[in-house]
């Protein structure tokens, strides 16, 4: 009799488990992509440049250049420059009335535009 009771209880447990739905997997938490990286509050302007480069102006005195190869270079504002320019480490970033350019020392500059 105990055997029938145990077998019946076991069958009941199996039926209950079979009727249950599997638990939903937890929602995936996504990390921000590079395009969604939180904005640095010290950045006053940003520019996207041809070739996948990006320039962030930091507190009006420094340009932080993110090169397409992953390097980051910081250059500084040149007082009284016309057009307003940042220079250093073999790079120049100039913000002119007609064009915005990132120019390496080899002279092959790329066009830039305000980031959106």
C-alpha positions as CSV (number, residue, x, y, z in Angstrom):
1,X,0.0,0.0,0.0
2,X,2.8,2.4,0.9
3,X,4.3,1.5,-2.5
4,X,1.1,2.6,-4.4
5,X,0.9,5.8,-2.3
6,X,4.6,6.7,-3.2
7,X,4.1,5.8,-6.8
8,X,0.9,7.9,-6.9
9,X,2.6,10.8,-5.2
10,X,5.5,10.6,-7.6
11,X,3.2,10.5,-10.6
12,X,1.3,13.6,-9.3
13,X,4.6,15.5,-8.9
14,X,5.6,14.6,-12.4
15,X,2.2,15.8,-13.8
16,X,2.5,19.1,-11.9
17,X,6.0,19.7,-13.2
18,X,5.1,18.8,-16.7
19,X,2.3,21.4,-16.6
20,X,4.6,24.2,-15.5
21,X,6.1,26.6,-18.1
22,X,9.8,27.1,-18.0
23,X,10.8,30.3,-16.3
24,X,11.5,33.2,-18.7
25,X,15.2,34.1,-18.9
26,X,16.1,37.4,-17.3
27,X,16.1,40.4,-19.6
28,X,19.5,41.0,-21.0
29,X,21.2,44.1,-19.7
30,X,22.9,45.9,-22.4
31,X,26.1,47.9,-21.9
32,X,26.2,51.2,-23.8
33,X,27.8,51.1,-27.2
34,X,30.6,53.6,-28.1
35,X,28.0,55.8,-29.7
36,X,26.0,55.8,-26.5
37,X,28.9,56.5,-24.2
38,X,27.8,59.0,-21.5
39,X,28.8,62.5,-22.4
40,X,31.7,64.1,-20.6
41,X,30.4,67.3,-19.0
42,X,33.7,69.1,-19.7
43,X,33.2,68.6,-23.5
44,X,31.9,71.9,-24.9
45,X,31.7,70.8,-28.6
46,X,32.3,67.7,-30.7
47,X,33.1,67.1,-34.3
48,X,32.9,64.0,-36.5
49,X,35.6,63.9,-39.2
50,X,36.1,61.9,-42.4
51,X,38.0,58.7,-42.0
52,X,36.2,57.8,-38.7
53,X,38.0,60.4,-36.5
54,X,36.3,62.5,-33.8
55,X,37.4,65.7,-32.0
56,X,36.0,66.8,-28.6
57,X,36.7,70.4,-27.5
58,X,37.3,70.2,-23.7
59,X,36.7,73.5,-21.8
60,X,37.5,75.6,-24.9
61,X,41.3,75.2,-24.3
62,X,42.0,71.6,-25.4
63,X,41.1,69.3,-28.2
64,X,40.8,65.6,-27.5
65,X,41.2,63.7,-30.8
66,X,40.0,60.2,-31.1
67,X,41.7,58.7,-34.1
68,X,40.1,55.9,-36.1
69,X,42.9,53.5,-35.1
70,X,41.8,53.8,-31.4
71,X,44.5,56.3,-30.4
72,X,43.6,59.4,-28.4
73,X,45.6,62.5,-28.7
74,X,45.3,65.8,-26.7
75,X,46.3,69.1,-28.3
76,X,46.0,72.6,-27.1
77,X,44.5,75.9,-28.3
78,X,46.9,78.3,-30.0
79,X,46.3,81.9,-28.7
80,X,45.2,84.4,-31.3
81,X,45.3,81.9,-34.1
82,X,43.2,82.6,-37.2
83,X,41.3,80.5,-37.9
84,X,41.0,79.3,-34.3
85,X,43.3,76.3,-34.0
86,X,44.5,73.6,-31.7
87,X,48.0,72.2,-32.3
88,X,50.4,69.6,-30.9
89,X,51.8,66.1,-31.4
90,X,51.9,66.4,-35.2
91,X,48.2,67.5,-35.5
92,X,46.3,70.7,-36.1
93,X,42.6,71.1,-35.7
94,X,41.3,74.3,-37.3
95,X,37.7,75.7,-37.1
96,X,37.4,78.1,-40.0
97,X,34.4,80.0,-41.4
98,X,34.4,77.9,-44.6
99,X,35.8,74.6,-43.3
100,X,36.6,72.6,-40.2
101,X,39.8,70.5,-40.7
102,X,41.9,68.0,-38.9
103,X,45.3,68.2,-40.4
104,X,48.2,65.8,-39.6
105,X,51.8,67.1,-40.0
106,X,52.0,65.2,-43.4
107,X,49.4,67.7,-44.7
108,X,46.7,65.2,-45.8
109,X,43.8,66.9,-43.9
110,X,40.3,65.6,-43.4
111,X,37.0,67.5,-43.3
112,X,35.1,67.7,-40.1
113,X,31.5,68.8,-39.1
114,X,29.7,69.3,-35.8
115,X,28.7,66.0,-34.3
116,X,25.0,65.1,-34.3
